[in-house]
Amino acid sequence: MIIAILFVKAVGFGALAGMLALIVASLGFISKLVAEAVEEMSMRQVEAVRATGAPFLSLVIMGVLPQVMPRFIGFSAYQLDSNLRNSALVGLVGGGGIGATLFTAFQRFDYDFVLTIVLAIIAIVMVGEVLSGWMRRLFQ
Amino acid sequence: MFPPNFAHDKLELLYHGMTESLQIAIIATVAGVLLSLPLGLDGRAQSVAVAAGLDRARPDRARFAPSTP
């Protein structure tokens, strides 16, 4: 949310600011998790690929990625779920989307519409939760 | 407050806001995840390189002899 305020100041109101803020938030979180996953994977496959004389990029693609891919997909599903929730939040500080609509309705004392928006957000978050759980089960 | 307002123009507003929010969430997730892959790998690239004997600065840490002297 603080990052969102920063980006709203930097690039102005609108969806771009919210998007950049969420990209930065996802970037830090997912790269940390990927680094942890790479750390605890088996080095034997990497050595095997290295033994064929593969260059470093092939080493990463053929030796490292297949081992971390199921967990990586799980992280991505979780992050998508998290971003669905956070995209409502960044709108409140000027990041566009449903949060901006919610904020406008709240300032107009249009509480009937606020309730509609809140119900819609809850529905979307629940659908996203089910989807991401289903995706994680599918790949693990 | 109650009952919620389901008037047609309000639903139009809700639809626009919600699609924009979904777009923000999906684009941010795809871009963030794709960018985080090289970043996360880079964080551990050194340990991978050392284990694979690619790190010429520390050949003593290699688990097998480096092919290039």
Backbone of each chain as ProteinMPNN parsed JSONL, in Angstrom:
{"seq_chain_A": "MIIAILFVKAVGFGALAGMLALIVASLGFISKLVAEAVEEMSMRQVEAVRATGAPFLSLVIMGVLPQVMPRFIGFSAYQLDSNLRNSALVGLVGGGGIGATLFTAFQRFDYDFVLTIVLAIIAIVMVGEVLSGWMRRLFQ", "coords_chain_A": {"N_chain_A": [[0.834, -1.21, 0.0], [1.96, 1.217, 0.766], [3.877, 1.334, -1.222], [2.15, 1.611, -3.347], [1.122, 4.195, -2.92], [3.442, 5.608, -3.383], [3.858, 5.057, -6.135], [1.576, 6.187, -7.225], [2.079, 8.854, -6.766], [4.26, 9.026, -8.458], [3.56, 8.269, -11.164], [1.02, 9.245, -11.489], [-2.639, 9.254, -11.099], [-4.55, 6.236, -11.624], [-4.792, 3.069, -13.431], [-2.251, 2.227, -14.113], [-0.47, 2.962, -12.079], [-1.356, 1.387, -9.914], [-0.873, -1.12, -11.002], [1.939, -1.139, -11.351], [2.715, -0.949, -8.684], [1.743, -3.383, -7.649], [3.231, -5.133, -9.188], [5.834, -4.67, -8.236], [5.496, -5.483, -5.582], [4.834, -8.211, -5.916], [7.142, -9.087, -7.14], [9.269, -8.939, -5.219], [8.344, -10.798, -3.311], [7.874, -13.274, -4.688], [10.369, -13.775, -5.882], [11.985, -14.162, -3.687], [10.839, -16.526, -2.66], [11.315, -18.26, -4.804], [14.082, -18.306, -4.792], [14.514, -19.616, -2.366], [13.385, -22.099, -2.982], [15.093, -22.97, -5.004], [17.383, -23.196, -3.58], [16.996, -25.432, -1.914], [16.777, -27.55, -3.596], [17.692, -30.62, -5.383], [21.106, -31.099, -6.147], [22.11, -32.95, -7.819], [20.916, -33.452, -10.291], [21.587, -31.129, -11.588], [24.332, -31.393, -11.73], [24.424, -33.609, -13.407], [23.405, -32.604, -15.809], [25.356, -30.73, -16.266], [27.479, -32.405, -16.748], [27.129, -33.189, -19.332], [28.21, -31.192, -20.733], [26.814, -28.835, -20.943], [26.043, -25.362, -21.454], [25.685, -22.495, -19.207], [23.065, -21.403, -19.303], [21.499, -23.446, -20.417], [21.888, -25.231, -18.401], [20.432, -24.072, -16.316], [17.87, -24.084, -17.454], [17.364, -26.803, -18.085], [18.229, -28.223, -15.849], [17.613, -26.911, -13.431], [15.073, -25.586, -13.554], [13.005, -27.634, -14.105], [12.876, -28.855, -11.635], [12.008, -26.934, -9.806], [9.631, -26.112, -10.843], [6.906, -27.109, -10.175], [6.528, -26.051, -7.557], [6.924, -23.416, -8.158], [4.725, -22.816, -9.772], [2.775, -23.134, -7.848], [3.436, -20.98, -6.12], [2.9, -18.885, -7.894], [0.152, -19.146, -8.273], [-0.748, -18.601, -5.704], [0.12, -15.977, -5.504], [-1.39, -14.717, -7.46], [-3.92, -14.947, -6.358], [-3.5, -13.41, -4.073], [-2.953, -10.943, -5.275], [-5.408, -10.345, -6.4], [-6.872, -9.66, -4.162], [-5.313, -7.496, -3.259], [-5.523, -5.699, -5.344], [-7.932, -4.476, -5.019], [-7.316, -2.982, -2.842], [-5.244, -1.181, -3.594], [-6.652, 0.514, -5.175], [-7.926, 2.254, -3.447], [-6.065, 4.169, -2.737], [-5.716, 5.511, -5.037], [-5.042, 3.925, -7.173], [-6.623, 3.047, -9.251], [-9.236, 0.887, -10.702], [-11.536, -1.293, -8.887], [-11.326, -0.354, -6.339], [-11.102, 2.406, -6.552], [-13.655, 3.04, -7.465], [-15.105, 2.198, -5.251], [-14.168, 3.98, -3.308], [-15.049, 6.425, -4.333], [-17.85, 6.018, -4.244], [-18.155, 5.802, -1.513], [-17.466, 8.347, -0.617], [-19.524, 9.779, -1.653], [-21.565, 9.195, 0.006], [-23.042, 7.05, -0.799], [-24.142, 4.542, 0.285], [-25.584, 2.224, -0.242], [-24.654, 1.392, -2.726], [-22.011, 1.019, -2.001], [-22.213, -1.254, -0.412], [-22.978, -3.088, -2.376], [-20.616, -3.118, -3.923], [-18.765, -4.098, -2.055], [-19.802, -6.65, -1.577], [-19.422, -7.717, -4.133], [-16.614, -7.673, -4.285], [-15.975, -9.489, -2.253], [-17.078, -11.802, -3.361], [-15.496, -12.093, -5.674], [-12.948, -12.474, -4.521], [-13.365, -14.861, -3.16], [-13.889, -16.622, -5.3], [-11.431, -16.433, -6.592], [-9.774, -17.561, -4.641], [-10.707, -20.235, -4.572], [-10.078, -20.947, -7.206], [-7.249, -20.684, -7.242], [-6.511, -22.551, -5.338], [-7.398, -24.864, -6.568], [-5.771, -24.855, -8.827], [-3.257, -25.192, -7.655], [-3.528, -27.752, -6.527], [-3.755, -29.188, -8.851], [-1.221, -29.152, -10.003], [0.553, -30.291, -8.255]], "CA_chain_A": [[0.0, 0.0, 0.0], [2.894, 2.352, 0.754], [4.444, 1.35, -2.576], [1.098, 2.128, -4.222], [1.106, 5.658, -2.757], [4.65, 6.084, -4.056], [3.69, 5.006, -7.581], [0.55, 7.156, -7.607], [2.788, 10.131, -6.837], [5.246, 9.014, -9.535], [3.0, 8.209, -12.518], [-0.324, 9.801, -11.525], [-3.756, 8.364, -10.793], [-4.948, 5.324, -12.683], [-4.492, 1.645, -13.299], [-0.813, 1.984, -14.274], [0.172, 3.075, -10.769], [-1.677, 0.188, -9.141], [-0.203, -2.259, -11.622], [3.37, -1.105, -11.016], [2.858, -1.249, -7.255], [1.547, -4.818, -7.438], [4.375, -5.835, -9.791], [6.971, -4.587, -7.31], [5.198, -6.311, -4.404], [4.947, -9.623, -6.299], [8.532, -9.357, -7.494], [10.042, -9.25, -4.03], [7.852, -11.989, -2.617], [8.058, -14.495, -5.474], [11.784, -14.077, -6.113], [12.488, -14.75, -2.437], [10.388, -17.913, -2.567], [12.023, -19.037, -5.834], [15.448, -18.499, -4.318], [14.479, -20.671, -1.339], [13.108, -23.378, -3.638], [16.298, -23.374, -5.723], [18.391, -23.553, -2.593], [16.819, -26.749, -1.3], [16.562, -28.628, -4.574], [18.802, -31.555, -5.501], [22.154, -30.637, -7.056], [22.589, -34.069, -8.63], [20.464, -33.278, -11.673], [22.376, -30.041, -12.162], [25.626, -31.977, -12.069], [24.251, -34.499, -14.551], [23.303, -31.779, -17.014], [26.676, -30.128, -16.44], [28.387, -33.425, -17.247], [26.991, -33.291, -20.784], [28.883, -30.056, -21.34], [25.834, -27.789, -21.232], [26.354, -24.028, -20.943], [24.978, -22.16, -17.974], [21.638, -21.188, -19.521], [20.885, -24.775, -20.55], [21.937, -25.81, -17.053], [19.303, -23.541, -15.554], [16.588, -24.474, -18.063], [17.141, -28.247, -18.055], [18.56, -28.832, -14.568], [17.044, -26.232, -12.263], [13.649, -25.253, -13.7], [12.06, -28.733, -13.911], [12.757, -29.216, -10.219], [11.289, -25.935, -9.023], [8.425, -25.662, -11.554], [5.643, -27.302, -9.445], [6.424, -25.079, -6.474], [6.819, -22.09, -8.765], [3.328, -22.643, -10.177], [2.043, -22.913, -6.606], [3.674, -19.589, -5.691], [2.21, -17.98, -8.814], [-1.281, -19.213, -7.989], [-0.965, -17.877, -4.459], [0.329, -14.548, -5.721], [-2.557, -14.235, -8.202], [-4.969, -14.831, -5.351], [-3.146, -12.276, -3.228], [-3.073, -9.711, -6.051], [-6.835, -10.043, -6.554], [-7.261, -8.921, -2.959], [-4.589, -6.237, -3.136], [-5.913, -4.75, -6.383], [-9.002, -3.661, -4.439], [-6.711, -2.089, -1.849], [-4.483, -0.092, -4.208], [-7.59, 1.48, -5.727], [-8.3, 3.221, -2.414], [-5.09, 5.263, -2.684], [-5.603, 6.132, -6.356], [-4.46, 3.006, -8.133], [-7.58, 2.59, -10.253], [-9.939, -0.355, -10.446], [-12.757, -1.294, -8.079], [-11.067, 0.437, -5.143], [-11.429, 3.803, -6.853], [-15.126, 3.104, -7.488], [-15.547, 2.071, -3.855], [-13.834, 5.215, -2.607], [-15.97, 7.448, -4.829], [-19.192, 5.752, -3.711], [-18.133, 6.064, -0.076], [-17.441, 9.799, -0.407], [-20.829, 10.328, -2.023], [-22.508, 8.625, 0.975], [-23.9, 6.125, -1.542], [-23.777, 3.319, 1.019], [-26.199, 1.063, -0.897], [-23.72, 0.952, -3.762], [-20.825, 0.509, -1.302], [-22.49, -2.644, -0.026], [-22.909, -3.885, -3.602], [-19.203, -3.285, -4.301], [-18.106, -4.972, -1.081], [-20.256, -8.021, -1.849], [-18.765, -8.171, -5.366], [-15.206, -7.953, -3.973], [-15.935, -10.745, -1.494], [-17.34, -12.892, -4.303], [-14.316, -12.277, -6.544], [-11.851, -13.035, -3.726], [-13.654, -16.276, -2.892], [-13.687, -17.36, -6.549], [-9.982, -16.505, -6.812], [-9.237, -18.516, -3.669], [-11.037, -21.582, -5.051], [-9.316, -21.194, -8.432], [-5.82, -20.872, -6.974], [-6.374, -23.84, -4.66], [-7.591, -25.907, -7.592], [-4.577, -24.848, -9.678], [-2.143, -25.776, -6.899], [-3.737, -29.2, -6.435], [-3.582, -29.777, -10.185], [0.181, -29.216, -10.414], [1.442, -30.824, -7.226]], "C_chain_A": [[0.866, 1.257, 0.0], [3.52, 2.49, -0.616], [3.429, 1.935, -3.545], [1.031, 3.651, -4.136], [2.281, 6.27, -3.506], [4.447, 6.141, -5.562], [2.594, 5.947, -8.063], [1.172, 8.547, -7.709], [3.677, 10.178, -8.079], [4.591, 9.091, -10.908], [1.553, 8.7, -12.581], [-1.391, 8.77, -11.222], [-3.986, 7.388, -11.944], [-4.429, 3.922, -12.48], [-2.997, 1.365, -13.384], [-0.105, 2.007, -12.926], [-0.089, 1.829, -9.93], [-0.963, -1.035, -9.672], [1.267, -2.304, -11.232], [3.592, -1.462, -9.547], [2.724, -2.752, -7.004], [2.684, -5.627, -8.05], [5.543, -5.844, -8.821], [6.741, -5.486, -6.094], [5.354, -7.793, -4.727], [6.398, -10.015, -6.523], [9.346, -9.76, -6.271], [9.647, -10.572, -3.416], [8.197, -13.261, -3.379], [9.539, -14.803, -5.662], [12.431, -14.64, -4.855], [12.1, -16.226, -2.338], [11.093, -18.796, -3.589], [13.448, -19.325, -5.379], [15.504, -19.603, -3.263], [14.28, -22.039, -1.975], [14.348, -23.881, -4.353], [17.363, -23.84, -4.735], [18.233, -24.995, -2.108], [16.537, -27.852, -2.311], [17.811, -29.511, -4.657], [19.814, -31.058, -6.527], [22.577, -31.731, -8.033], [22.152, -33.922, -10.095], [21.252, -32.192, -12.365], [23.742, -30.576, -12.593], [25.536, -32.855, -13.3], [24.176, -33.704, -15.852], [24.653, -31.15, -17.32], [27.646, -31.129, -17.081], [28.258, -33.622, -18.758], [27.651, -32.123, -21.494], [27.946, -28.907, -21.652], [26.32, -26.44, -20.712], [25.409, -23.64, -19.822], [23.47, -22.014, -18.17], [20.906, -22.518, -19.665], [20.839, -25.466, -19.199], [20.725, -25.366, -16.238], [17.987, -24.075, -16.115], [16.334, -25.964, -17.879], [17.377, -28.854, -16.671], [17.824, -28.229, -13.388], [15.53, -26.084, -12.397], [12.705, -26.44, -13.517], [11.861, -29.1, -12.452], [11.926, -28.222, -9.433], [9.938, -25.588, -9.638], [7.12, -25.923, -10.784], [5.459, -26.306, -8.308], [6.248, -23.674, -7.022], [5.388, -21.804, -9.197], [2.45, -22.417, -8.944], [2.201, -21.493, -6.092], [2.889, -18.625, -6.563], [0.716, -17.966, -8.549], [-1.603, -18.444, -6.718], [-0.863, -16.373, -4.677], [-0.83, -13.939, -6.506], [-3.727, -14.007, -7.249], [-4.75, -13.598, -4.479], [-3.331, -10.953, -3.972], [-4.529, -9.345, -6.304], [-7.333, -9.246, -5.352], [-6.62, -7.538, -2.935], [-4.996, -5.216, -4.192], [-7.108, -3.916, -5.927], [-8.419, -2.616, -3.499], [-6.007, -0.904, -2.495], [-5.411, 0.937, -4.832], [-7.949, 2.579, -4.727], [-7.337, 4.398, -2.361], [-4.849, 5.852, -4.066], [-5.032, 5.238, -7.421], [-5.431, 2.477, -9.171], [-8.297, 1.325, -9.85], [-11.129, -0.18, -9.514], [-12.571, -0.473, -6.811], [-11.402, 1.897, -5.343], [-12.939, 4.007, -6.864], [-15.687, 3.069, -6.074], [-15.348, 3.377, -3.1], [-14.782, 6.339, -3.014], [-17.367, 7.274, -4.24], [-19.252, 6.081, -2.227], [-18.184, 7.567, 0.194], [-18.754, 10.453, -0.782], [-21.921, 9.86, -1.064], [-23.488, 7.679, 0.303], [-23.702, 4.716, -0.977], [-24.438, 2.071, 0.44], [-25.25, 0.485, -1.94], [-22.435, 0.41, -3.141], [-21.022, -0.95, -0.918], [-22.44, -3.569, -1.245], [-21.465, -4.183, -3.971], [-18.513, -4.265, -3.36], [-18.513, -6.429, -1.297], [-19.571, -8.575, -3.093], [-17.315, -8.521, -5.102], [-15.079, -9.276, -3.233], [-16.136, -11.928, -2.428], [-16.113, -13.175, -5.156], [-13.176, -12.933, -5.778], [-12.093, -14.508, -3.446], [-13.448, -17.129, -4.14], [-12.194, -17.519, -6.827], [-9.326, -17.512, -5.889], [-9.469, -19.955, -4.14], [-10.199, -21.929, -6.275], [-7.858, -21.489, -8.138], [-5.59, -22.184, -6.223], [-6.487, -25.002, -5.626], [-6.355, -26.036, -8.473], [-3.402, -25.496, -8.959], [-2.288, -27.286, -6.775], [-3.441, -29.874, -7.763], [-2.116, -30.016, -10.497], [1.089, -29.814, -9.365], [1.072, -32.233, -6.819]], "O_chain_A": [[0.553, 2.238, -0.675], [3.683, 3.598, -1.128], [3.796, 2.672, -4.461], [0.899, 4.325, -5.157], [2.151, 7.299, -4.17], [4.804, 7.127, -6.206], [2.663, 6.455, -9.182], [0.847, 9.321, -8.609], [3.837, 11.235, -8.69], [5.014, 9.892, -11.741], [0.917, 8.583, -13.628], [-1.109, 7.577, -11.102], [-3.657, 7.68, -13.093], [-3.733, 3.619, -11.51], [-2.513, 0.392, -12.806], [0.758, 1.171, -12.658], [0.824, 1.28, -9.314], [-0.502, -1.882, -8.907], [1.787, -3.347, -10.837], [4.531, -2.181, -9.207], [3.497, -3.328, -6.239], [3.067, -6.67, -7.52], [6.171, -6.879, -8.599], [7.657, -6.164, -5.63], [5.922, -8.55, -3.941], [6.833, -11.107, -6.156], [10.026, -10.786, -6.276], [10.502, -11.376, -3.043], [8.739, -14.209, -2.81], [9.934, -15.968, -5.611], [13.316, -15.491, -4.934], [12.921, -17.07, -1.979], [11.432, -19.942, -3.294], [13.96, -20.431, -5.553], [16.421, -20.424, -3.262], [14.911, -23.018, -1.577], [14.639, -25.077, -4.323], [18.138, -24.754, -5.018], [19.225, -25.698, -1.915], [16.114, -28.949, -1.946], [18.85, -29.192, -4.078], [19.447, -30.649, -7.629], [23.325, -31.465, -8.974], [22.912, -34.226, -11.014], [21.557, -32.286, -13.554], [24.24, -30.255, -13.673], [26.438, -32.863, -14.138], [24.788, -34.065, -16.857], [25.052, -31.046, -18.48], [28.521, -30.746, -17.858], [29.165, -34.158, -19.395], [27.655, -32.065, -22.724], [28.237, -28.089, -22.525], [26.939, -26.372, -19.651], [24.455, -24.357, -19.52], [22.685, -22.44, -17.323], [19.825, -22.702, -19.105], [19.893, -26.187, -18.883], [20.08, -26.169, -15.563], [17.098, -24.47, -15.361], [15.216, -26.362, -17.552], [16.792, -29.887, -16.346], [17.451, -28.937, -12.452], [14.786, -26.414, -11.473], [11.688, -26.295, -12.839], [10.802, -29.598, -12.071], [11.217, -28.601, -8.501], [9.165, -24.848, -9.031], [6.278, -25.027, -10.738], [4.365, -25.776, -8.114], [5.535, -22.849, -6.451], [4.889, -20.694, -9.016], [1.51, -21.622, -8.976], [1.227, -20.867, -5.676], [2.287, -17.672, -6.068], [0.081, -16.912, -8.59], [-2.599, -17.724, -6.652], [-1.64, -15.595, -4.123], [-1.215, -12.795, -6.264], [-4.428, -12.999, -7.334], [-5.681, -12.847, -4.188], [-3.798, -9.968, -3.4], [-4.857, -8.164, -6.412], [-8.102, -8.295, -5.49], [-7.275, -6.54, -2.636], [-4.844, -4.013, -3.984], [-7.29, -2.787, -6.384], [-8.949, -1.512, -3.371], [-6.135, 0.231, -2.035], [-5.03, 2.095, -5.007], [-8.243, 3.708, -5.121], [-7.729, 5.503, -1.987], [-3.894, 6.604, -4.262], [-4.584, 5.716, -8.464], [-5.098, 1.547, -9.905], [-8.018, 0.748, -8.798], [-11.663, 0.918, -9.362], [-13.542, 0.05, -6.263], [-11.917, 2.559, -4.441], [-13.447, 5.002, -6.348], [-16.616, 3.805, -5.739], [-16.221, 3.827, -2.358], [-15.258, 7.104, -2.176], [-17.992, 8.237, -3.796], [-20.266, 6.576, -1.733], [-18.86, 8.013, 1.121], [-19.075, 11.541, -0.304], [-23.099, 10.115, -1.313], [-24.619, 7.515, 0.761], [-23.178, 3.825, -1.645], [-23.916, 0.968, 0.606], [-25.062, -0.728, -2.033], [-21.833, -0.528, -3.663], [-20.123, -1.776, -1.075], [-21.929, -4.687, -1.167], [-21.111, -5.319, -4.287], [-17.775, -5.148, -3.797], [-17.681, -7.332, -1.211], [-19.183, -9.743, -3.127], [-16.813, -9.524, -5.609], [-14.201, -10.086, -3.532], [-15.449, -12.942, -2.306], [-15.727, -14.328, -5.346], [-12.511, -13.831, -6.294], [-11.164, -15.316, -3.485], [-12.898, -18.227, -4.059], [-11.739, -18.586, -7.24], [-8.422, -18.239, -6.301], [-8.56, -20.784, -4.114], [-9.676, -23.038, -6.391], [-7.282, -22.421, -8.7], [-4.584, -22.856, -6.447], [-5.767, -25.994, -5.517], [-5.934, -27.137, -8.827], [-2.639, -26.254, -9.559], [-1.309, -28.021, -6.898], [-2.937, -30.997, -7.801], [-1.786, -30.981, -11.186], [2.303, -29.844, -9.565], [1.729, -32.821, -5.96]]}, "seq_chain_B": "MFPPNFAHDKLELLYHGMTESLQIAIIATVAGVLLSLPLGLDGRAQSVAVAAGLDRARPDRARFAPSTP", "coords_chain_B": {"N_chain_B": [[-27.899, 1.73, 3.573], [-28.674, -1.019, 3.671], [-31.207, -2.473, 1.662], [-28.652, -3.654, -0.706], [-27.651, -1.687, -3.554], [-28.726, -2.399, -6.651], [-29.05, -1.111, -9.052], [-29.216, -0.391, -12.604], [-27.328, 1.396, -13.785], [-25.477, 1.545, -11.772], [-24.54, -1.058, -11.667], [-23.254, -1.136, -14.08], [-21.111, 0.615, -13.577], [-19.873, -0.839, -11.55], [-19.121, -3.105, -12.973], [-17.254, -2.061, -14.791], [-15.247, -1.126, -13.011], [-14.552, -3.526, -11.77], [-13.6, -5.172, -13.865], [-11.361, -3.684, -14.539], [-9.889, -3.918, -12.189], [-9.428, -6.685, -12.161], [-7.867, -6.896, -14.445], [-5.631, -5.401, -13.644], [-4.722, -7.054, -11.531], [-4.134, -9.498, -12.851], [-2.281, -8.803, -14.885], [-0.251, -7.705, -13.308], [0.472, -9.932, -11.801], [1.407, -11.759, -13.764], [3.528, -10.288, -14.954], [5.099, -9.728, -12.687], [5.752, -12.292, -11.771], [7.131, -13.38, -13.953], [9.301, -11.634, -14.07], [10.409, -12.168, -11.62], [11.468, -14.651, -11.779], [14.121, -14.804, -13.144], [15.366, -13.15, -11.269], [15.104, -14.474, -8.799], [16.433, -16.822, -9.406], [18.938, -15.801, -9.893], [19.664, -15.058, -7.381], [20.44, -17.437, -6.277], [22.181, -18.367, -8.112], [24.896, -18.412, -7.844], [25.452, -20.444, -6.0], [24.567, -22.619, -7.443], [26.331, -22.504, -9.593], [28.762, -22.93, -8.324], [28.395, -25.52, -7.349], [28.201, -26.842, -9.722], [30.68, -26.633, -10.705], [31.29, -24.472, -12.222], [32.278, -22.182, -11.282], [35.028, -20.478, -11.569], [36.606, -19.111, -9.86], [36.594, -20.435, -7.459], [37.571, -23.256, -7.584], [38.079, -25.257, -5.797], [35.78, -25.772, -4.435], [34.262, -27.221, -6.113], [32.32, -30.104, -7.02], [33.165, -31.897, -8.768], [35.903, -32.187, -11.101], [36.585, -29.151, -12.79], [35.892, -28.741, -16.264], [37.202, -26.955, -17.839], [40.379, -25.619, -17.62]], "CA_chain_B": [[-26.926, 0.638, 3.657], [-29.318, -2.25, 3.232], [-30.596, -3.471, 0.772], [-27.659, -3.152, -1.659], [-28.177, -1.029, -4.746], [-28.419, -3.147, -7.878], [-29.553, -0.368, -10.208], [-28.483, -0.77, -13.813], [-26.139, 2.238, -14.003], [-24.482, 1.177, -10.751], [-23.92, -2.323, -12.072], [-22.33, -0.776, -15.161], [-19.927, 1.164, -12.891], [-19.239, -1.956, -10.848], [-18.517, -3.978, -13.976], [-16.035, -1.418, -15.298], [-14.228, -1.152, -11.962], [-14.111, -4.882, -11.481], [-12.738, -5.644, -14.962], [-10.071, -2.994, -14.43], [-9.168, -4.53, -11.07], [-8.954, -8.011, -12.589], [-6.755, -6.677, -15.376], [-4.468, -5.012, -12.832], [-4.225, -8.21, -10.778], [-3.566, -10.53, -13.722], [-1.065, -8.294, -15.534], [0.788, -7.566, -12.288], [0.958, -11.257, -11.414], [2.207, -12.329, -14.854], [4.777, -9.544, -15.092], [5.911, -9.894, -11.481], [6.264, -13.66, -11.688], [8.144, -13.568, -15.004], [10.501, -10.892, -13.686], [11.001, -12.706, -10.398], [12.161, -15.912, -12.061], [15.565, -14.574, -13.228], [15.875, -12.533, -10.034], [15.218, -15.516, -7.787], [17.503, -17.743, -9.812], [20.194, -15.091, -9.743], [20.023, -15.073, -5.97], [21.089, -18.709, -5.961], [22.977, -18.805, -9.262], [26.272, -18.651, -7.423], [25.562, -21.775, -5.384], [24.436, -23.583, -8.534], [27.561, -22.464, -10.375], [29.82, -23.567, -7.542], [28.143, -26.955, -7.313], [28.405, -27.406, -11.048], [32.069, -26.473, -11.097], [31.429, -23.378, -13.185], [32.898, -21.033, -10.637], [36.477, -20.659, -11.724], [37.312, -18.483, -8.746], [36.687, -21.363, -6.332], [37.512, -24.632, -8.099], [38.166, -26.207, -4.693], [34.438, -26.092, -3.971], [33.561, -28.017, -7.121], [32.141, -31.497, -6.641], [33.977, -32.664, -9.701], [36.909, -31.302, -11.67], [36.103, -28.311, -13.884], [36.38, -29.233, -17.551], [38.12, -25.966, -18.395], [41.408, -25.297, -16.629]], "C_chain_B": [[-27.527, -0.652, 3.129], [-30.723, -1.938, 2.739], [-29.566, -2.86, -0.183], [-28.312, -2.664, -2.943], [-27.759, -1.794, -5.994], [-28.983, -2.447, -9.111], [-28.636, -0.575, -11.417], [-27.23, 0.063, -14.019], [-25.056, 1.916, -12.977], [-23.768, -0.117, -11.124], [-22.924, -2.1, -13.201], [-21.001, -0.288, -14.574], [-19.128, 0.046, -12.215], [-18.491, -2.85, -11.823], [-17.212, -3.381, -14.493], [-14.91, -1.468, -14.262], [-13.67, -2.542, -11.748], [-13.231, -5.439, -12.609], [-11.372, -4.974, -14.884], [-9.233, -3.603, -13.309], [-8.602, -5.897, -11.455], [-7.783, -7.878, -13.544], [-5.487, -6.314, -14.613], [-3.863, -6.244, -12.16], [-3.519, -9.201, -11.703], [-2.274, -10.045, -14.364], [0.068, -8.192, -14.521], [1.347, -8.922, -11.891], [1.865, -11.836, -12.495], [3.553, -11.625, -14.939], [5.682, -9.771, -13.883], [6.54, -11.27, -11.402], [7.356, -13.888, -12.735], [9.43, -12.835, -14.652], [11.191, -11.53, -12.491], [11.768, -13.99, -10.655], [13.673, -15.71, -12.236], [16.145, -14.002, -11.94], [16.087, -13.584, -8.95], [16.303, -16.517, -8.113], [18.853, -17.101, -9.608], [20.646, -15.089, -8.293], [20.762, -16.334, -5.575], [21.99, -19.189, -7.089], [24.391, -19.151, -8.833], [26.417, -20.052, -6.82], [25.433, -22.858, -6.438], [25.738, -23.659, -9.317], [28.695, -23.166, -9.635], [29.647, -25.08, -7.542], [28.43, -27.598, -8.657], [29.837, -27.243, -11.528], [32.289, -25.365, -12.097], [32.202, -22.211, -12.605], [34.406, -21.196, -10.653], [37.234, -20.066, -10.541], [37.486, -19.454, -7.584], [36.577, -22.8, -6.832], [37.568, -25.665, -6.991], [36.793, -26.623, -4.192], [33.684, -26.999, -4.937], [33.46, -29.463, -6.672], [32.811, -32.431, -7.634], [34.886, -31.676, -10.402], [36.301, -30.457, -12.785], [36.703, -28.788, -15.204], [37.345, -28.253, -18.177], [39.129, -25.582, -17.325], [41.441, -23.803, -16.292]], "O_chain_B": [[-26.96, -1.299, 2.249], [-31.399, -1.151, 3.4], [-29.611, -1.657, -0.44], [-29.365, -3.148, -3.359], [-26.58, -1.83, -6.346], [-29.348, -3.096, -10.091], [-27.454, -0.889, -11.278], [-26.183, -0.471, -14.384], [-23.864, 2.002, -13.274], [-22.561, -0.259, -10.927], [-21.894, -2.769, -13.283], [-19.924, -0.706, -14.999], [-17.9, -0.01, -12.293], [-17.378, -3.297, -11.547], [-16.202, -4.074, -14.622], [-13.771, -1.806, -14.584], [-12.466, -2.72, -11.567], [-12.23, -6.104, -12.34], [-10.348, -5.61, -15.132], [-8.024, -3.783, -13.453], [-7.463, -6.23, -11.127], [-6.822, -8.645, -13.473], [-4.409, -6.841, -14.889], [-2.651, -6.456, -12.208], [-2.435, -9.688, -11.382], [-1.282, -10.773, -14.393], [1.209, -8.543, -14.822], [2.55, -9.06, -11.669], [2.949, -12.34, -12.203], [4.597, -12.275, -14.99], [6.886, -9.98, -14.033], [7.702, -11.415, -11.021], [8.379, -14.509, -12.449], [10.525, -13.342, -14.899], [12.412, -11.448, -12.357], [12.618, -14.383, -9.855], [14.45, -16.373, -11.549], [17.272, -14.323, -11.56], [17.112, -13.591, -8.269], [17.005, -17.005, -7.228], [19.808, -17.762, -9.201], [21.841, -15.115, -8.0], [21.595, -16.327, -4.669], [22.51, -20.303, -7.031], [25.012, -20.063, -9.379], [27.388, -20.756, -7.098], [26.095, -23.892, -6.357], [26.197, -24.748, -9.664], [29.485, -23.898, -10.231], [30.609, -25.83, -7.709], [28.848, -28.754, -8.727], [30.174, -27.665, -12.634], [33.33, -25.305, -12.75], [32.714, -21.361, -13.334], [34.981, -21.945, -9.864], [38.362, -20.465, -10.252], [38.427, -19.315, -6.801], [35.599, -23.487, -6.537], [37.166, -26.812, -7.186], [36.641, -27.69, -3.598], [32.599, -27.488, -4.621], [34.369, -29.995, -6.035], [32.997, -33.617, -7.361], [34.677, -30.466, -10.317], [35.58, -30.981, -13.635], [37.866, -29.188, -15.262], [38.212, -28.646, -18.957], [38.732, -25.248, -16.209], [42.253, -23.372, -15.473]]}, "name": "protein", "num_of_chains": 2, "seq": "MIIAILFVKAVGFGALAGMLALIVASLGFISKLVAEAVEEMSMRQVEAVRATGAPFLSLVIMGVLPQVMPRFIGFSAYQLDSNLRNSALVGLVGGGGIGATLFTAFQRFDYDFVLTIVLAIIAIVMVGEVLSGWMRRLFQMFPPNFAHDKLELLYHGMTESLQIAIIATVAGVLLSLPLGLDGRAQSVAVAAGLDRARPDRARFAPSTP"}
